[in-house]
Amino acid sequence: MKTPRRKFLTSTLVGGTALGASVLLPNGLDLTLLGQQEKAAPAAKPAEQKSAGQKPADQKPTAQKNDDTPNEDDVSANEDLMREHGVLNRILLIYDEANRRIQIKEKFDLEIVGKAAGMITRFIEDYHEKLEEKHIFPRFEQARTLTDLTINLRAQHAMGRRVTERIAASAKSKDLVQMSAGLIAFIRMYRPHEAREDTVLFPALHKLVSPHEYDAMGEEFEKIERKTFGGDGFDMAVDQVTELEKQFGIYDISQFTPES
């Protein structure tokens, strides 16, 4: 229930503000002046809002760049290794075709096989496999994970280098029997070799390293690649193998599609 004193104070405040009289609150603030200031204050213009660090009501928020968004040119460690296996596979196709022509006694330019073997040496053995032996295999061996696999992969790398030397020598000496034996041996070993790496070893790498370390590996691989080849070694290798495929007449992949 309101007392007469409360009714008087209420009516005084309401009546006073309505008539424009000045009313002092207990904390010393002039209620009338406050009301006048609120009415007199004009709406801020867009320019004033902008200067105050505010966006106009009808202005859409500007999308901010996220520093964590991956660059389109960034290549992860596994993607780097797997696409290099793609180059290896295209060379294996050249080896396949060379051996097929040897078997049916169809003449071809043996220099193409020699150049393909040179690519194996430069891009696969001296670069790609070195990355695996220095940066991939040791992580599994230190963690005592998939060590039987890495032991076999290392042994196949060593044997692959010996077979490549024989293939290159046979191209120079035009020894088709030796070339055929080397091509068959190399293809037979490297098809399961790369398949096991792509489906077992590389996917398991995520369990051994942190996301930060994994990203750092990709950056390190790129630095090594550019230092080794003086640029994008992968693109260079793709250009080289493409040229060999064209010279050998196997660049058009439609010829590998069965007729029925």
C-alpha positions in Angstrom: 0.0 0.0 0.0 1.3 3.4 -1.0 1.7 6.1 1.8 0.7 9.7 1.2 4.4 10.6 1.1 5.1 8.1 -1.7 2.2 9.3 -3.7 3.5 12.9 -3.3 7.0 12.0 -4.5 5.6 10.0 -7.4 3.3 12.8 -8.6 6.0 15.3 -8.1 8.5 13.4 -10.3 5.9 12.8 -13.0 4.4 16.2 -12.9 7.8 17.9 -12.6 9.2 16.1 -15.7 6.1 16.8 -17.7 6.3 20.5 -17.0 10.0 20.7 -17.6 10.8 21.3 -14.0 14.2 20.3 -12.7 14.1 17.4 -10.3 17.2 16.2 -8.4 17.5 12.6 -7.6 19.2 11.4 -4.4 22.5 10.8 -6.2 22.5 14.4 -7.5 21.5 13.7 -11.1 19.0 16.1 -12.7 16.3 13.8 -14.1 14.9 16.5 -16.4 18.2 17.3 -18.0 18.8 13.6 -18.6 15.4 13.3 -20.4 16.2 16.4 -22.5 19.6 15.0 -23.4 18.1 11.7 -24.6 15.5 13.5 -26.7 18.1 16.0 -28.1 20.7 13.4 -29.0 20.5 12.8 -32.8 20.9 9.4 -34.4 24.5 8.7 -35.3 25.2 8.9 -39.0 26.9 6.1 -40.8 30.1 8.1 -41.1 30.0 8.7 -37.3 29.3 5.1 -36.6 32.2 4.1 -38.8 34.5 6.5 -37.0 33.4 5.1 -33.7 34.3 1.6 -34.9 30.7 0.6 -35.5 29.1 -0.8 -38.7 25.9 0.8 -40.1 22.8 -1.2 -39.5 22.3 -2.0 -43.2 26.0 -2.9 -43.8 26.8 -6.6 -44.0 29.7 -7.9 -41.9 32.9 -8.3 -43.8 34.2 -11.8 -43.9 37.5 -12.0 -42.2 40.4 -14.1 -43.5 41.1 -17.2 -41.4 44.8 -17.7 -41.0 44.1 -21.4 -40.4 42.6 -21.8 -43.9 45.0 -24.0 -45.9 46.7 -22.5 -48.9 45.7 -24.1 -52.2 49.4 -24.7 -52.9 50.0 -26.5 -49.6 50.7 -30.2 -50.0 50.6 -32.6 -47.0 53.4 -35.1 -46.4 51.3 -38.1 -47.5 49.9 -36.3 -50.6 53.4 -35.4 -51.6 54.6 -39.0 -51.4 51.5 -40.5 -53.0 51.5 -38.2 -56.0 55.2 -39.1 -56.5 54.0 -42.7 -56.6 51.8 -41.5 -59.4 54.9 -40.5 -61.4 56.4 -43.9 -60.5 53.3 -45.7 -61.8 53.5 -43.8 -65.1 57.1 -44.9 -65.5 56.0 -48.5 -64.8 53.5 -48.2 -67.6 56.5 -47.3 -69.9 58.3 -50.4 -68.6 55.2 -52.5 -69.2 54.9 -51.3 -72.8 58.6 -51.8 -73.5 58.5 -55.4 -72.2 55.3 -56.1 -74.2 57.1 -54.9 -77.4 60.1 -57.0 -76.6 58.0 -60.1 -76.2 56.2 -59.6 -79.6 59.5 -58.5 -81.2 58.3 -55.1 -82.1 61.1 -52.6 -82.6 61.1 -49.4 -80.5 63.5 -46.7 -79.4 65.5 -48.2 -76.5 66.6 -44.7 -75.5 63.1 -44.1 -74.1 63.7 -46.9 -71.6 67.1 -45.5 -70.7 65.5 -42.1 -70.1 62.8 -43.7 -67.9 65.4 -45.4 -65.9 67.2 -42.1 -65.5 64.0 -40.6 -64.1 63.7 -43.5 -61.6 67.2 -42.8 -60.4 66.9 -39.0 -60.1 63.3 -38.6 -58.9 62.4 -41.9 -57.2 65.6 -43.4 -55.8 67.7 -40.3 -55.1 64.8 -38.1 -53.9 61.5 -39.8 -53.1 63.0 -42.9 -51.4 65.5 -40.7 -49.5 62.6 -38.8 -48.0 61.0 -42.1 -46.9 64.3 -43.4 -45.5 65.1 -40.3 -43.6 61.7 -38.9 -42.5 59.1 -41.7 -42.6 60.7 -45.1 -41.8 62.6 -43.9 -38.7 59.4 -42.6 -37.1 57.9 -46.1 -37.3 61.1 -47.8 -36.2 61.5 -45.5 -33.2 57.9 -46.2 -32.2 58.4 -50.0 -32.9 55.4 -49.9 -35.2 55.3 -51.7 -38.6 59.0 -52.4 -38.4 58.7 -55.6 -40.4 57.3 -53.6 -43.2 59.9 -50.8 -43.1 62.7 -53.4 -43.1 61.3 -55.0 -46.3 60.7 -51.6 -47.8 64.3 -50.6 -47.2 65.6 -53.8 -48.7 63.4 -53.3 -51.8 64.8 -49.8 -52.2 68.3 -51.2 -52.2 67.4 -53.9 -54.6 65.5 -51.5 -56.8 68.7 -49.4 -57.3 70.6 -52.5 -58.5 67.8 -53.4 -61.0 67.6 -49.9 -62.3 71.4 -50.0 -63.0 70.8 -53.2 -65.0 67.9 -51.7 -67.0 70.0 -48.6 -67.8 73.0 -50.7 -68.9 70.8 -52.9 -71.1 69.4 -49.8 -72.8 72.9 -48.7 -73.7 74.1 -52.2 -74.8 70.8 -52.9 -76.5 70.5 -56.2 -74.7 66.8 -57.0 -74.9 67.0 -60.2 -72.9 68.7 -58.4 -70.0 66.3 -55.4 -70.4 63.2 -57.6 -70.3 64.4 -59.4 -67.2 65.1 -56.1 -65.4 61.8 -54.6 -66.4 59.8 -57.6 -65.2 61.7 -57.7 -61.9 61.3 -54.0 -61.2 57.5 -53.9 -62.0 56.9 -57.1 -60.0 58.6 -55.6 -56.9 57.4 -52.0 -57.0 53.7 -52.6 -57.6 53.2 -54.2 -54.2 55.8 -51.9 -52.7 54.0 -48.7 -53.4 50.6 -50.2 -52.8 51.6 -51.2 -49.3 53.1 -47.8 -48.5 49.9 -46.0 -49.8 47.4 -48.2 -48.0 49.3 -49.2 -44.8 52.4 -47.1 -44.0 51.4 -43.6 -44.9 47.9 -43.7 -43.4 49.4 -44.9 -40.1 51.7 -41.9 -40.0 48.8 -39.8 -38.5 48.8 -42.0 -35.4 52.5 -41.4 -34.8 52.8 -37.6 -35.2 50.8 -34.6 -34.0 48.9 -32.5 -36.6 51.6 -29.7 -36.1 54.4 -32.1 -36.8 52.6 -33.6 -39.8 52.2 -30.1 -41.3 55.8 -29.3 -40.6 56.8 -32.5 -42.5 54.9 -31.3 -45.5 56.7 -27.9 -45.4 60.1 -29.6 -45.0 59.4 -31.9 -47.9 58.6 -28.9 -50.1 61.9 -27.2 -49.1 63.9 -30.3 -49.9 62.1 -30.7 -53.2 62.9 -27.1 -54.3 66.4 -27.3 -53.1 67.0 -30.6 -54.9 65.5 -29.7 -58.3 65.7 -25.9 -58.2 61.9 -25.6 -58.4 58.8 -27.8 -58.3 60.3 -31.2 -58.8 57.0 -32.9 -59.1 55.8 -30.7 -62.0 59.1 -31.2 -63.7 58.8 -35.0 -63.4 55.3 -35.0 -64.7 56.4 -33.0 -67.7 59.3 -35.4 -68.4 57.2 -38.6 -68.1 54.5 -37.0 -70.2 57.0 -36.4 -73.0 58.3 -40.0 -72.8 54.7 -41.3 -73.0 54.1 -39.2 -76.1 57.4 -40.5 -77.7 56.4 -44.0 -76.9 52.8 -43.6 -78.2 51.1 -44.4 -74.9 50.0 -40.9 -73.7 46.4 -41.2 -74.9 44.9 -43.3 -72.1 41.8 -44.2 -74.2 43.9 -46.9 -75.9 43.9 -48.8 -72.6 40.1 -49.0 -72.5 38.8 -52.5 -73.4 36.7 -52.6 -76.6 34.1 -54.8 -75.0 
